[in-house]
Amino acid sequence: MHPNKKLDKLPPKREKVETLEILRQLSKSSNALGELKGIAKTIPNQAMLINAVVLQEAKDSSEIENIITTQDELYKALATNGKRPTQVKEVINYRKAIFIGFDLIKKQGFLRLKDIETIQKTILENNAGIRKMPGTVLKNDKTGEVVYTPPQEKDEILELLSNFLEHFNITQNDLSPLINLAILHYQFESIHPFYDGNGRTGRILNILYLSINELLDIPILYLSSYINENKSEYYRLLNIVNKTDQWDEYILYILKAIEVTSNRTIEKINKIKELLNETIEIAKEKEPKIYRKELIELLFEQPYSKIDFVVKKLNVERKAASRYLKRIEQIGILKSQKIGRETVYVNTKLIEILKKH
């Protein structure tokens, strides 16, 4: 596409987005996602899973934008009250934005333009809103060449967003929601409605779309780790749709990402469940007096735990909470760490599982 070609409204022509190869891959992707939805229900405490996966996504999605942090830094920041470096703050804002978006979907069952603005504003902590000034172009980082010029006029941006939301909020569509997710993701990134944060906002919209279509009950499937591993291919394929209106390779890429990521998440859930059961057995056997299921679940909800968390969760006094954590450390389930003035107790085996893609 010429860098200044006008962006078409949705939907694209059916025959361009529903080839035989796409339908074959769709079947694999749908099966993997269906299995993930089912297996997620078997985790006794959904918060364990949501916290772990959402933080991983916040890290990976931010990394696509070259905002690099480690899982340890993030968990430490969430568990303590110290000053947060900018990178860490941005990733934690992204996590907050996912939860805000997911709550909106649960309450309303659809998204409005102001909801998308809220998500973007939460990520960046600014009020710039939808682009008003012309001049935004997307350049190749290395060569400085303009690869794409998004719509420039605010009226056109708003019109395209209204068309986008119409298709985003339709749940009874004769096109598969997974093919539609790929189309919607392309469209949002091409509208590029904000000065900054479009990629991250667009990736949150993916999970909200799966939720609206009841393909997942909780926000646990994210494509960012796959995009990170195949980043240049992702941008190349977005550009092909821009330039030639050929959708098939790009849609196959997104469907493949859904299949691969679903399977990885299933594997991760199985490992978390296994570790949870092992940990419960060890605690029951070695510390039967203080063993409580809620206490062990808390150590999986908050892999970096501290006394305050135990006080709140178990409704016990600080002295008892401190004793519980120390005893559980003694039997090898946790490792304590001093961060500033605070002591946190780390579920190291869980952190190992969460770090792996």
TIMIRO-335468 format. One record per residue (C-alpha): x, y, z; residue in three letters. Coordinates in steps of 0.2 Angstrom, whole numbers. Last residue first. Layout:
N
       x       y       z   drenza
       X       Y       Z      ala
...
//
This chain:
357
       x       y       z   drenza
      38     -97     140      his
      48    -100     156      lys
      49     -87     170      lys
      32     -92     177      leu
      39    -110     181      ile
      54    -103     189      glu
      44     -91     199      ile
      34    -105     206      leu
      49    -114     212      lys
      55     -98     221      thr
      40     -95     231      asn
      48     -79     238      val
      45     -72     255      tyr
      47     -53     257      val
      55     -44     271      thr
      53     -25     270      glu
      65     -11     275      arg
      73     -10     258      gly
      70     -27     250      ile
      76     -41     262      lys
      73     -58     254      gln
      65     -74     262      ser
      65     -90     253      lys
      49    -100     253      leu
      44    -119     252      ile
      59    -126     261      gly
      52    -132     277      ile
      60    -117     286      gln
      52    -105     274      glu
      35    -111     279      ile
      39    -109     297      arg
      45     -91     294      lys
      29     -87     284      leu
      18     -94     297      tyr
      27     -85     312      arg
      25     -68     303      ser
       7     -71     300      ala
       5     -76     319      ala
      14     -60     325      lys
       4     -49     312      arg
     -13     -54     318      glu
     -24     -66     308      val
     -38     -62     295      asn
     -31     -76     284      leu
     -30     -65     268      lys
     -27     -48     276      lys
     -14     -54     289      val
      -6     -65     276      val
      -4     -51     263      phe
       3     -39     277      asp
      16     -52     282      ile
      24     -53     265      lys
      22     -63     249      ser
      32     -63     233      tyr
      24     -77     223      pro
       7     -68     227      gln
      -7     -79     221      glu
       3     -95     223      phe
       9     -90     241      leu
      -9     -85     244      leu
     -15    -103     239      glu
      -4    -110     252      ile
     -11     -99     266      leu
     -29    -102     260      glu
     -26    -121     261      lys
     -21    -119     279      arg
      -7    -128     287      tyr
      -1    -120     304      ile
      -2    -136     315      lys
       1    -148     301      pro
      19    -141     297      glu
      29    -155     290      lys
      16    -166     282      glu
       2    -154     278      lys
      15    -141     272      ala
      24    -154     261      ile
       7    -161     254      glu
       1    -143     250      ile
      17    -139     241      thr
      16    -155     230      glu
      -2    -151     225      asn
       2    -133     221      leu
      18    -138     211      leu
       7    -150     200      glu
      -6    -137     198      lys
       7    -124     193      ile
      15    -137     181      lys
      -2    -141     173      asn
      -6    -122     171      ile
      11    -119     162      lys
       8    -133     150      glu
      -9    -126     146      ile
      -2    -109     144      thr
      11    -116     131      arg
      -3    -124     121      asn
     -13    -109     121      ser
       2     -98     116      thr
       6    -110     101      val
     -12    -111      95      glu
     -16     -92      97      ile
       1     -88      88      ala
      -3     -99      74      lys
     -20     -90      72      leu
     -11     -74      72      ile
       2     -79      59      tyr
     -11     -87      48      leu
     -21     -71      48      ile
      -5     -62      42      tyr
      -1     -74      28      glu
     -19     -74      22      asp
     -23     -55      22      trp
     -17     -49       5      gln
     -22     -31       4      asp
      -6     -27      -5      thr
       2     -13       4      lys
      -6     -12      21      asn
      -9     -31      22      val
       9     -34      17      ile
      14     -21      31      asn
       5     -30      44      leu
      15     -46      38      leu
      32     -38      39      arg
      28     -31      57      tyr
      24     -48      63      tyr
      38     -56      54      glu
      50     -44      62      ser
      43     -48      79      lys
      43     -67      79      asn
      50     -71      96      glu
      41     -55     103      asn
      25     -59      94      ile
      25     -76     102      tyr
      27     -69     119      ser
      15     -55     115      ser
       0     -67     110      leu
      -9     -67     127      tyr
     -21     -80     134      leu
     -26     -79     152      ile
     -39     -66     155      pro
     -53     -77     163      ile
     -68     -85     155      asp
     -61     -88     138      leu
     -69     -90     121      leu
     -84     -81     128      glu
     -85     -70     113      asn
     -84     -54     124      ile
     -69     -63     133      ser
     -59     -67     117      leu
     -62     -48     112      tyr
     -55     -43     129      leu
     -40     -53     126      ile
     -37     -45     109      asn
     -41     -27     116      leu
     -26     -29     128      ile
     -15     -32     113      arg
     -22     -16     104      gly
     -19      -5     119      thr
       0     -11     120      arg
       2      -8     102      gly
      -6       9     102      asn
       3      16     117      gly
       8      32     110      asp
       1      47      99      tyr
     -16      37     100      phe
     -28      32      86      pro
     -16      20      76      his
     -30      17      64      ile
     -18       3      57      ser
     -15      -5      74      glu
     -34      -5      77      phe
     -37     -13      59      gln
     -24     -26      61      tyr
     -30     -32      78      his
     -48     -32      71      leu
     -43     -43      57      ile
     -34     -55      68      ala
     -48     -56      80      leu
     -61     -58      66      asn
     -51     -74      61      ile
     -52     -80      79      leu
     -71     -75      80      pro
     -75     -86      65      ser
     -85     -76      52      leu
    -104     -78      53      asp
    -104     -65      67      asn
    -115     -66      82      gln
    -104     -58      95      thr
    -104     -40      87      ile
     -94     -29      99      asn
     -78     -28      89      phe
     -87     -25      73      his
     -96     -10      78      glu
     -81      -5      88      leu
     -70      -4      72      phe
     -83       6      63      asn
     -83      19      77      ser
     -65      19      77      leu
     -64      22      58      leu
     -76      37      60      glu
     -66      43      75      leu
     -49      42      65      ile
     -58      51      50      glu
     -64      65      60      asp
     -47      67      69      lys
     -38      69      53      glu
     -22      60      50      gln
     -26      42      45      pro
     -10      31      48      pro
       5      34      37      thr
      15      18      35      tyr
      33      13      31      val
      41      30      32      val
      60      27      30      glu
      71      30      45      gly
      82      16      40      thr
      85       6      56      lys
      69      11      66      asp
      58       9      50      asn
      45      24      52      lys
      27      25      57      leu
      20      42      53      val
      11      55      64      thr
      10      72      56      gly
      -8      78      59      pro
     -13      84      76      met
     -29      78      85      lys
     -24      60      90      arg
     -36      52     102      ile
     -32      55     121      gly
     -17      65     127      ala
     -23      63     145      asn
      -7      54     152      asn
      -4      40     163      glu
       3      29     149      leu
      -5      12     152      ile
     -20      19     162      thr
     -23      32     148      lys
     -23      18     135      gln
     -36       8     144      ile
     -47      23     148      thr
     -46      28     130      glu
     -52      11     125      ile
     -66      13     138      asp
     -71      30     131      lys
     -73      22     114      leu
     -86      10     121      arg
     -83      -9     124      leu
     -95     -23     126      phe
    -102     -36     139      gly
    -105     -22     151      gln
    -100     -28     168      lys
     -88     -42     163      lys
     -81     -32     149      ile
     -78     -17     160      leu
     -69     -28     173      asp
     -58     -35     159      phe
     -53     -18     153      gly
     -49     -12     171      ile
     -39     -28     174      phe
     -29     -26     158      ile
     -25      -8     162      ala
     -18     -12     179      lys
      -6     -25     171      arg
      -1     -11     159      tyr
       2       1     173      asn
      13     -12     181      ile
      23     -13     165      val
      25       6     164      glu
      30       7     182      lys
      43      -6     180      val
      51       4     165      gln
      50      21     175      thr
      59      14     190      pro
      48      11     205      arg
      51      20     222      lys
      48       8     236      gly
      31       1     243      asn
      34     -17     242      thr
      25     -33     235      ala
      21     -26     218      leu
      38     -19     215      ala
      46     -35     220      lys
      35     -45     208      tyr
      40     -33     194      leu
      59     -33     197      glu
      59     -52     199      asp
      49     -54     182      gln
      63     -44     173      thr
      60     -27     164      thr
      63     -21     147      ile
      52      -7     138      ile
      58     -10     120      asn
      40      -8     114      glu
      39     -27     111      ile
      46     -28     129      glu
      30     -19     135      ser
      19     -34     128      ser
      31     -47     136      asp
      31     -39     154      lys
      13     -35     154      ala
       9     -53     148      glu
      20     -61     161      gln
      11     -50     174      leu
      -6     -56     167      val
      -1     -74     167      val
       4     -75     185      ala
     -10     -64     193      asn
     -24     -73     182      ile
     -18     -90     187      leu
     -17     -88     206      met
     -33     -78     205      ala
     -42     -93     198      gln
     -41    -103     214      asn
     -44    -121     212      pro
     -37    -122     195      ile
     -48    -134     185      thr
     -57    -120     176      lys
     -41    -116     167      ala
     -41    -133     159      ile
     -57    -130     150      gly
     -53    -113     143      lys
     -36    -120     138      leu
     -43    -135     129      glu
     -55    -123     119      gly
     -40    -112     114      leu
     -30    -127     108      ala
     -46    -134      98      asn
     -49    -116      91      ser
     -31    -114      85      ser
     -30    -131      77      lys
     -47    -128      68      ser
     -42    -111      63      leu
     -26    -118      55      gln
     -36    -128      43      arg
     -48    -114      39      leu
     -33    -102      36      ile
     -26    -115      23      glu
     -43    -116      15      leu
     -44     -97      13      thr
     -56     -87      23      glu
     -49     -70      25      val
     -48     -64       6      lys
     -63     -73       1      glu
     -73     -63      14      arg
     -69     -46       7      lys
     -63     -35      21      pro
     -75     -29      35      pro
     -71     -16      40      leu
     -67       1      34      lys
     -53       4      21      asp
     -37      14      26      leu
     -33      28      14      lys
     -17      26       5      lys
      -3      38      11      asn
      11      25      13      pro
       6      17      -4      his
       0       0       0      met
//
